Amino acid sequence: MKETRSLIHDWYKIRLDDQSSLGDSLIFCGLSLWDLVEWEIQYDFIDGIIENMESGRQRISIRKKLRSILARYYVNLKAIHLKRHAQSLNLVTDLEKEVSDHRKILIITYVQNHIDTIAPVIEELEKDKKSEILIIAFGVTDQKQLQSKRIPYKFYKDYVDRKTRARIKDNVNQLSKTWHKASKNRDFRNSFTYKNMSLWGMIETDLTFLFRYRFRDIISQIEIINSILTIEKPDVVIALNDVIMPGRAAVKLANSRSIPTLTIQHGIIALPFGYTPVSAQKMAVWGEASQKLLVGMGENPAKLFVTGAPQYDDLFKHKDLKNRQAVFQDIDLDLSTKMILLATDCTELNKTPQLLPCLLNTIDSIDNCCLVIKPHPGEGRKKYERFIKKGKHNVIVSQGIDMFDLLNASDAVITIQSTVGLEAIILDKPLITINLTGKPDNVSYAESEVAIGVHNEAEINSALRKTLNIDKITEETVSQCREKFLSAQLYRTDGCAARRIADLVKNMFEKNRRS
């Protein structure tokens, strides 16, 4: 990972001409576009190319991703240009408001689990009636979820006016000229090397996408975030992820205005991935295990604060969970059935389709047993439904049932290397983790003896039977391992993580006000 990041930094310095470098030509509003997509460049295509220089598989998968992002970009761009001037006049009125005596906290979200993470923190912040909360929603954030929780929010496109559109257009035109000039320059193309081998043929498609489409999208977000900060005048900015856009730009722009910034861990941290580099002034991390990993990746320990995971505060208390009988009624299962929950993943680690034939055969061979598949939100359920229709198996594809409820009702849980494993451990559920990649596990579930690790298809039968027939002595040993694992991963399991993060936000506000 360090080697890849060093390579990306070297490319930043590639000369376009005698006057400027690649990085210098990509500065907008004081931010480097190259820096803002560092994480995407590294994990989306550079790591894959270096890992296997002769394989075309990685480029195919990236091209599919590019089409998806490109489609979203055009939707966003169209929405931006459809905004009416009347709305911009309303925003100007907001700009003239007097500064509130209360602390104004601006929160950047763009996926549903960001809302799950921040909602308990907001509830704590609002208890003293001194916090004005506003969520700025980007991308696929669930509007109904925000409404149901009665959290004040606006969509980022609500802040676009004529002046912002004009600035976006001017910057995009400048960017197009930069790329046209660079891509025709032979010396520029020959500068993209790794161990004296030219990579231009392998990355030209990806770089073209970055310049023609991705950077345009980012320029739009930068301009809009600048407008948001000017209009809303927040006292603290919170981004649930400051490694990728738009959180990364929001944090950097807030930093440049001396606004305190905080990022909050919202998923399990695993090697080689990680929420790095951290741009926020402070980061709330779940436990000492996350803190140790981030320090090992080069982060400053002084900015890392161990708080626990706020989205699990209620889970530790088993609050609002449906019981087994209610869940089984929802999925039309007899209460005597052994329910095995399979939570899939949408990363490259997901080999579920490859595993399913063996897994289903095992399920069918166990009396009164059923597999319930809970597809990852990022992949959908269609491929599993199509697969299941090919044969008659004791299997259900879950739809519309909360993951925590399914976990609570299950007899055992199977997952890849995701956060679902951690949630199963919180609820004291027997856990099986799947890793068919031939690489080390990203999360140490099996190594920590809180799960049975499966690393090839032949192991699934024995792992599942062992899980369903665990003896009392083994269960007591596993229970001790779970307690130790949760302490390392989630700090205190007291249900007070949201309160600790809220206190951290208040302290940041007070310290900044005094200074």
C-alpha positions as CSV (number, residue, x, y, z in Angstrom):
1,M,0.0,0.0,0.0
2,K,2.8,2.4,0.9
3,E,4.5,1.6,-2.4
4,T,1.4,2.4,-4.3
5,R,0.8,5.7,-2.5
6,S,4.4,6.7,-3.2
7,L,3.8,6.0,-6.9
8,I,0.7,8.1,-7.0
9,H,2.6,11.0,-5.3
10,D,5.4,10.7,-7.8
11,W,2.8,11.0,-10.7
12,Y,1.6,14.2,-9.1
13,K,4.9,15.7,-10.0
14,I,4.9,14.7,-13.7
15,R,5.7,17.7,-15.8
16,L,3.1,18.9,-18.3
17,D,5.4,21.6,-19.6
18,D,8.2,23.8,-18.4
19,Q,5.9,25.9,-16.2
20,S,3.6,23.3,-14.4
21,S,3.3,19.8,-13.2
22,L,0.2,17.5,-13.4
23,G,-0.6,18.3,-9.7
24,D,-0.2,22.0,-10.1
25,S,-2.7,22.1,-13.0
26,L,-5.4,20.4,-10.9
27,I,-5.7,22.9,-8.1
28,F,-9.2,24.3,-7.6
29,C,-10.3,26.4,-4.6
30,G,-7.0,25.6,-3.1
31,L,-7.6,21.8,-3.3
32,S,-5.8,19.3,-5.5
33,L,-8.1,17.1,-7.5
34,W,-5.4,14.5,-7.6
35,D,-5.2,14.5,-3.8
36,L,-9.0,14.2,-3.5
37,V,-9.1,11.0,-5.6
38,E,-5.9,9.4,-4.2
39,W,-7.8,6.7,-2.5
40,E,-9.9,5.9,-5.6
41,I,-6.8,5.8,-7.8
42,Q,-5.0,3.5,-5.5
43,Y,-7.8,1.0,-4.8
44,D,-9.7,1.2,-8.0
45,F,-7.0,0.4,-10.5
46,I,-3.4,0.9,-9.5
47,D,-3.2,-1.8,-6.8
48,G,-4.8,-4.3,-9.3
49,I,-2.4,-3.4,-12.1
50,I,0.6,-3.8,-9.8
51,E,-0.7,-7.1,-8.4
52,N,-1.1,-8.7,-11.8
53,M,0.6,-6.7,-14.6
54,E,-0.6,-9.1,-17.3
55,S,-4.3,-9.6,-16.2
56,G,-7.1,-7.8,-18.0
57,R,-9.7,-8.7,-15.4
58,Q,-9.2,-5.7,-13.2
59,R,-9.7,-3.2,-16.1
60,I,-12.9,-4.9,-17.2
61,S,-14.3,-4.6,-13.7
62,I,-13.2,-0.9,-13.5
63,R,-14.8,-0.1,-16.8
64,K,-18.1,-1.4,-15.5
65,K,-17.7,0.8,-12.5
66,L,-16.9,3.8,-14.7
67,R,-20.2,3.4,-16.6
68,S,-22.1,3.4,-13.3
69,I,-20.4,6.5,-12.0
70,L,-20.7,8.2,-15.3
71,A,-24.5,7.6,-15.4
72,R,-24.8,9.1,-11.9
73,Y,-22.7,12.1,-13.0
74,Y,-25.1,12.9,-15.8
75,V,-28.1,12.7,-13.5
76,N,-26.4,15.0,-11.0
77,L,-25.4,17.5,-13.7
78,K,-28.9,17.6,-15.2
79,A,-30.4,18.3,-11.8
80,I,-27.9,21.1,-11.2
81,H,-28.8,22.8,-14.4
82,L,-32.5,22.5,-13.7
83,K,-32.3,24.5,-10.5
84,R,-34.4,27.7,-10.6
85,H,-33.1,31.2,-9.8
86,A,-35.8,31.6,-7.1
87,Q,-34.0,29.0,-5.0
88,S,-30.7,30.8,-5.1
89,L,-32.5,34.0,-3.8
90,N,-33.7,32.0,-0.8
91,L,-30.1,31.0,-0.1
92,V,-28.9,34.6,-0.2
93,T,-31.5,35.3,2.4
94,D,-30.0,32.5,4.6
95,L,-26.6,34.2,4.2
96,E,-27.9,37.4,5.9
97,K,-29.1,35.6,9.0
98,E,-27.5,36.5,12.3
99,V,-25.0,34.1,13.8
100,S,-26.7,31.9,16.3
101,D,-25.5,31.7,19.9
102,H,-25.8,27.9,19.7
103,R,-23.3,25.6,18.1
104,K,-24.2,24.9,14.5
105,I,-23.1,21.4,13.4
106,L,-22.9,20.5,9.7
107,I,-22.8,16.8,8.9
108,I,-21.9,15.4,5.5
109,T,-23.5,12.0,4.6
110,Y,-23.9,10.0,1.4
111,V,-24.9,6.4,2.2
112,Q,-27.5,5.0,4.5
113,N,-25.1,3.6,7.2
114,H,-23.8,7.2,7.7
115,I,-27.3,8.0,9.0
116,D,-27.3,4.9,11.2
117,T,-24.0,6.0,12.7
118,I,-24.7,9.7,13.2
119,A,-28.4,9.5,14.3
120,P,-27.6,8.4,18.0
121,V,-24.9,11.2,18.2
122,I,-27.4,13.8,17.0
123,E,-29.9,12.6,19.6
124,E,-27.2,13.1,22.3
125,L,-26.2,16.5,21.0
126,E,-29.8,17.8,21.0
127,K,-30.4,17.0,24.7
128,D,-28.9,20.2,26.0
129,K,-30.9,22.2,23.3
130,K,-27.7,24.1,22.3
131,S,-27.0,22.3,19.0
132,E,-28.4,23.3,15.6
133,I,-28.0,20.2,13.4
134,L,-28.0,20.2,9.6
135,I,-27.2,17.2,7.5
136,I,-26.1,17.8,3.9
137,A,-27.1,14.7,2.0
138,F,-25.1,13.6,-1.1
139,G,-25.7,10.6,-3.4
140,V,-27.8,7.7,-2.3
141,T,-28.7,8.9,1.3
142,D,-32.1,7.7,2.2
143,Q,-34.5,10.6,2.4
144,K,-37.3,8.7,4.1
145,Q,-34.8,7.6,6.8
146,L,-33.9,11.2,7.5
147,Q,-37.5,12.2,7.6
148,S,-38.5,9.3,9.9
149,K,-35.8,10.3,12.4
150,R,-36.8,14.0,12.1
151,I,-33.3,15.0,11.4
152,P,-33.0,18.4,9.6
153,Y,-31.4,18.0,6.2
154,K,-30.9,19.6,2.8
155,F,-29.6,18.0,-0.4
156,Y,-26.4,19.4,-1.7
157,K,-28.0,20.4,-5.1
158,D,-30.2,22.8,-3.2
159,Y,-27.2,25.1,-2.9
160,V,-26.6,25.6,-6.7
161,D,-27.2,29.1,-8.1
162,R,-26.2,30.8,-11.4
163,K,-22.9,32.0,-10.1
164,T,-22.0,28.5,-8.9
165,R,-22.9,27.0,-12.2
166,A,-20.8,29.6,-14.0
167,R,-17.8,28.8,-11.9
168,I,-18.2,25.1,-12.4
169,K,-18.4,25.6,-16.2
170,D,-15.3,27.8,-16.3
171,N,-13.3,25.3,-14.2
172,V,-14.5,22.3,-16.3
173,N,-13.4,24.1,-19.5
174,Q,-10.0,24.7,-18.0
175,L,-9.7,21.1,-17.0
176,S,-10.6,19.9,-20.5
177,K,-7.8,22.0,-22.0
178,T,-5.4,20.6,-19.5
179,W,-6.2,17.0,-20.4
180,H,-6.2,17.7,-24.2
181,K,-2.7,19.2,-23.8
182,A,-1.4,16.4,-21.5
183,S,-2.7,13.4,-23.4
184,K,-1.0,14.6,-26.6
185,N,2.3,15.0,-24.9
186,R,4.6,12.0,-25.5
187,D,6.9,12.8,-22.5
188,F,3.8,13.0,-20.3
189,R,2.5,9.6,-21.4
190,N,6.0,8.0,-21.0
191,S,6.2,9.3,-17.4
192,F,3.7,6.8,-16.1
193,T,6.0,3.9,-15.2
194,Y,6.4,1.3,-12.6
195,K,9.8,-0.4,-12.2
196,N,10.9,1.0,-15.5
197,M,7.8,-0.4,-17.2
198,S,5.3,1.9,-19.0
199,L,1.8,1.7,-17.6
200,W,0.2,4.1,-20.1
201,G,-1.5,1.4,-22.1
202,M,-3.1,-0.1,-19.0
203,I,-4.2,3.2,-17.3
204,E,-5.1,5.5,-20.3
205,T,-8.8,4.5,-20.1
206,D,-8.9,5.2,-16.4
207,L,-7.0,8.5,-16.6
208,T,-9.2,9.7,-19.4
209,F,-12.3,8.9,-17.3
210,L,-10.8,10.8,-14.4
211,F,-10.2,13.9,-16.4
212,R,-13.3,13.9,-18.6
213,Y,-15.9,12.9,-16.0
214,R,-14.8,12.2,-12.4
215,F,-12.8,15.4,-12.0
216,R,-15.8,17.4,-13.4
217,D,-18.0,15.8,-10.8
218,I,-15.6,16.7,-8.1
219,I,-15.2,20.3,-9.3
220,S,-19.0,20.6,-9.0
221,Q,-18.9,19.2,-5.5
222,I,-16.1,21.5,-4.4
223,E,-17.9,24.6,-5.6
224,I,-21.2,23.5,-4.0
225,I,-19.4,22.7,-0.7
226,N,-17.8,26.1,-0.7
227,S,-21.2,27.7,-1.1
228,I,-22.6,25.5,1.7
229,L,-19.9,26.6,4.1
230,T,-20.4,30.3,3.2
231,I,-24.1,30.1,3.6
232,E,-24.5,27.9,6.6
233,K,-21.5,29.2,8.6
234,P,-21.1,26.0,10.7
235,D,-19.2,25.9,14.0
236,V,-18.2,22.2,13.5
237,V,-18.1,20.0,10.3
238,I,-18.5,16.2,10.6
239,A,-17.9,13.9,7.7
240,L,-18.6,10.2,8.2
241,N,-15.8,9.5,5.7
242,D,-13.1,11.9,4.8
243,V,-11.0,9.6,2.7
244,I,-13.2,9.8,-0.5
245,M,-15.4,12.5,-2.0
246,P,-17.4,14.4,-1.0
247,G,-16.3,14.1,2.7
248,R,-12.7,14.6,1.8
249,A,-13.3,18.0,0.1
250,A,-15.7,19.1,2.8
251,V,-13.1,18.5,5.6
252,K,-10.3,20.1,3.7
253,L,-12.3,23.2,2.8
254,A,-13.5,23.5,6.4
255,N,-9.9,23.1,7.6
256,S,-8.9,26.0,5.4
257,R,-11.5,28.2,7.1
258,S,-10.4,27.1,10.6
259,I,-13.6,25.3,11.2
260,P,-13.2,22.3,13.6
261,T,-13.6,19.0,11.7
262,L,-14.4,15.5,12.8
263,T,-14.7,12.1,11.1
264,I,-16.4,9.1,12.6
265,Q,-15.6,5.5,11.9
266,H,-18.7,3.9,10.4
267,G,-17.4,0.5,9.4
268,I,-14.8,-2.0,10.5
269,I,-11.2,-1.1,9.6
270,A,-9.3,-3.9,7.9
271,L,-6.0,-4.3,6.1
272,P,-5.1,-3.5,3.3
273,F,-8.0,-1.0,3.3
274,G,-8.4,1.7,5.9
275,Y,-9.9,5.1,6.5
276,T,-6.6,6.8,5.6
277,P,-5.2,9.3,5.2
278,V,-7.3,11.1,7.8
279,S,-7.8,14.8,6.9
280,A,-10.1,15.8,9.7
281,Q,-8.6,17.4,12.9
282,K,-10.0,14.5,15.0
283,M,-11.4,11.0,14.3
284,A,-13.7,9.0,16.6
285,V,-12.7,5.4,16.3
286,W,-14.5,2.3,17.6
287,G,-11.8,0.7,19.7
288,E,-8.1,0.2,20.4
289,A,-7.9,-2.3,17.5
290,S,-8.9,0.4,15.0
291,Q,-6.6,2.9,16.7
292,K,-3.7,0.5,16.4
293,L,-4.3,-0.2,12.8
294,L,-4.6,3.5,11.8
295,V,-1.4,4.4,13.7
296,G,0.3,1.5,11.9
297,M,-0.9,3.1,8.6
298,G,0.9,6.3,9.6
299,E,-1.9,8.3,11.3
300,N,-1.1,10.6,14.2
301,P,-2.4,9.0,17.4
302,A,-3.1,12.4,18.9
303,K,-6.1,12.9,16.5
304,L,-7.6,9.4,17.2
305,F,-10.2,9.2,20.0
306,V,-11.5,5.8,21.1
307,T,-15.3,6.2,21.7
308,G,-17.0,2.9,20.7
309,A,-19.6,2.6,17.8
310,P,-22.7,4.7,18.3
311,Q,-24.8,2.7,15.8
312,Y,-24.5,-0.3,18.2
313,D,-25.5,1.5,21.4
314,D,-29.1,0.1,21.1
315,L,-27.9,-3.3,19.8
316,F,-25.9,-3.9,23.0
317,K,-29.2,-3.2,24.9
318,H,-31.2,-5.4,22.5
319,K,-33.5,-2.4,22.1
320,D,-36.3,-2.5,19.5
321,L,-35.3,-6.0,18.2
322,K,-37.9,-8.3,16.9
323,N,-38.0,-11.7,18.6
324,R,-37.5,-15.0,16.8
325,Q,-41.2,-15.7,16.5
326,A,-42.0,-12.4,14.8
327,V,-39.1,-12.7,12.3
328,F,-40.0,-16.3,11.5
329,Q,-43.6,-15.2,10.9
330,D,-42.4,-12.5,8.5
331,I,-40.3,-15.0,6.4
332,D,-42.9,-17.8,6.7
333,L,-40.7,-20.3,8.6
334,D,-41.7,-22.8,11.2
335,L,-40.3,-22.0,14.7
336,S,-38.6,-25.4,14.9
337,T,-36.4,-24.6,11.8
338,K,-32.7,-24.0,12.2
339,M,-32.1,-20.7,10.5
340,I,-28.7,-20.0,8.9
341,L,-28.2,-16.4,7.9
342,L,-25.9,-15.7,4.9
343,A,-25.0,-12.0,4.7
344,T,-23.3,-11.3,1.4
345,D,-20.7,-8.7,0.4
346,C,-20.2,-6.5,-2.6
347,T,-16.4,-6.4,-2.6
348,E,-13.9,-8.5,-4.6
349,L,-13.9,-10.9,-1.6
350,N,-17.5,-11.9,-2.3
351,K,-17.4,-15.5,-3.8
352,T,-20.9,-16.3,-2.7
353,P,-22.2,-17.5,-6.1
354,Q,-19.1,-19.9,-6.2
355,L,-19.9,-21.1,-2.7
356,L,-23.7,-21.5,-3.0
357,P,-23.9,-25.0,-4.6
358,C,-21.8,-26.5,-1.8
359,L,-23.6,-24.5,0.9
360,L,-27.1,-25.4,-0.3
361,N,-26.2,-29.1,-0.5
362,T,-25.0,-28.9,3.1
363,I,-28.2,-27.1,4.2
364,D,-30.4,-29.7,2.4
365,S,-28.5,-32.5,4.2
366,I,-29.3,-31.1,7.7
367,D,-32.8,-31.9,9.1
368,N,-35.2,-29.0,9.4
369,C,-32.6,-26.4,8.3
370,C,-33.1,-23.3,6.1
371,L,-30.6,-20.8,4.5
372,V,-31.8,-17.1,4.6
373,I,-29.7,-14.9,2.2
374,K,-29.5,-11.2,3.0
375,P,-27.9,-9.6,-0.1
376,H,-25.7,-6.6,0.4
377,P,-27.5,-3.3,-0.5
378,G,-24.9,-2.7,-3.1
379,E,-25.5,-5.8,-5.1
380,G,-29.2,-6.5,-4.9
381,R,-31.1,-9.9,-4.8
382,K,-31.7,-10.8,-8.5
383,K,-28.6,-12.9,-9.0
384,Y,-29.5,-15.0,-6.0
385,E,-33.1,-15.4,-7.0
386,R,-32.1,-16.5,-10.5
387,F,-29.6,-19.0,-9.0
388,I,-32.1,-20.5,-6.5
389,K,-34.8,-21.0,-9.2
390,K,-32.6,-23.6,-10.9
391,G,-33.2,-26.1,-8.1
392,K,-35.3,-26.9,-5.1
393,H,-33.5,-25.9,-1.9
394,N,-34.4,-24.8,1.6
395,V,-33.5,-21.2,0.9
396,I,-35.1,-17.8,1.2
397,V,-33.8,-14.5,-0.1
398,S,-34.7,-11.9,2.5
399,Q,-36.3,-8.6,1.5
400,G,-37.3,-5.7,3.6
401,I,-36.4,-7.2,7.0
402,D,-33.9,-5.4,9.2
403,M,-30.5,-7.0,9.4
404,F,-30.4,-6.8,13.2
405,D,-33.7,-8.6,13.4
406,L,-32.5,-11.4,11.2
407,L,-29.3,-11.7,13.2
408,N,-31.3,-11.9,16.5
409,A,-33.5,-14.6,15.1
410,S,-30.7,-16.8,13.5
411,D,-29.1,-19.9,14.8
412,A,-25.8,-19.2,13.0
413,V,-24.4,-16.5,10.7
414,I,-22.2,-16.8,7.6
415,T,-20.5,-13.7,6.2
416,I,-17.5,-12.8,4.2
417,Q,-15.2,-10.3,6.1
418,S,-17.8,-7.6,6.8
419,T,-19.1,-5.7,9.8
420,V,-22.0,-8.1,9.9
421,G,-19.7,-10.5,11.7
422,L,-19.1,-8.0,14.4
423,E,-22.9,-7.5,14.8
424,A,-23.3,-11.3,15.1
425,I,-20.7,-11.4,17.9
426,I,-22.5,-8.6,19.8
427,L,-25.7,-10.8,19.7
428,D,-23.7,-13.9,20.7
429,K,-24.4,-15.8,17.5
430,P,-22.2,-18.6,16.2
431,L,-20.2,-17.2,13.2
432,I,-18.6,-18.6,10.1
433,T,-16.4,-16.4,7.9
434,I,-15.7,-17.1,4.3
435,N,-12.5,-16.3,2.5
436,L,-11.9,-18.1,-0.8
437,T,-9.4,-15.7,-2.2
438,G,-6.3,-17.5,-1.1
439,K,-5.2,-14.3,0.7
440,P,-5.1,-13.6,4.5
441,D,-8.3,-12.6,6.2
442,N,-8.9,-8.9,6.3
443,V,-10.6,-9.1,9.7
444,S,-9.2,-11.4,12.4
445,Y,-12.5,-13.1,13.3
446,A,-11.2,-16.7,12.9
447,E,-7.8,-15.8,14.3
448,S,-9.4,-14.3,17.4
449,E,-11.4,-17.6,17.8
450,V,-14.8,-15.8,17.6
451,A,-15.6,-17.5,14.3
452,I,-14.8,-20.6,12.3
453,G,-12.9,-19.7,9.2
454,V,-13.7,-21.3,5.8
455,H,-11.0,-21.0,3.2
456,N,-12.1,-23.6,0.6
457,E,-15.5,-25.1,-0.4
458,A,-14.7,-28.5,1.2
459,E,-14.6,-26.9,4.6
460,I,-18.2,-25.5,4.6
461,N,-19.9,-28.8,5.5
462,S,-17.9,-29.5,8.7
463,A,-17.9,-25.8,9.7
464,L,-21.7,-25.6,9.6
465,R,-22.3,-28.8,11.4
466,K,-19.8,-27.9,14.1
467,T,-21.4,-24.5,14.5
468,L,-24.9,-26.1,15.0
469,N,-23.7,-28.7,17.4
470,I,-21.4,-26.7,19.7
471,D,-21.0,-28.2,23.2
472,K,-21.3,-26.2,26.4
473,I,-17.5,-26.1,27.2
474,T,-16.7,-24.8,23.7
475,E,-19.5,-22.2,23.9
476,E,-18.0,-20.9,27.2
477,T,-14.6,-20.6,25.6
478,V,-16.0,-18.8,22.6
479,S,-18.0,-16.5,24.8
480,Q,-14.8,-15.4,26.6
481,C,-13.1,-14.8,23.2
482,R,-16.1,-12.7,22.1
483,E,-15.9,-10.6,25.2
484,K,-12.2,-9.9,24.5
485,F,-12.7,-9.3,20.8
486,L,-15.6,-6.8,21.4
487,S,-13.5,-4.9,24.0
488,A,-10.7,-4.5,21.5
489,Q,-13.0,-3.6,18.6
490,L,-15.7,-1.5,20.3
491,Y,-14.1,-0.3,23.6
492,R,-16.8,-0.3,26.3
493,T,-20.0,-2.2,25.5
494,D,-22.1,0.1,27.7
495,G,-24.3,1.7,25.0
496,C,-22.8,5.1,25.6
497,A,-20.6,5.6,22.5
498,A,-22.9,8.3,21.1
499,R,-22.6,10.3,24.3
500,R,-18.8,10.1,24.1
501,I,-18.8,11.4,20.5
502,A,-21.3,14.2,21.4
503,D,-19.0,15.3,24.2
504,L,-16.0,15.3,21.8
505,V,-17.9,17.5,19.4
506,K,-18.9,19.9,22.3
507,N,-15.3,20.1,23.4
508,M,-14.1,20.9,19.9
509,F,-16.6,23.7,19.7
510,E,-15.7,25.1,23.1
511,K,-11.9,24.9,22.4
512,N,-12.3,26.7,19.0
513,R,-14.5,29.4,20.5
514,R,-12.0,30.1,23.3
515,S,-9.1,30.3,20.8
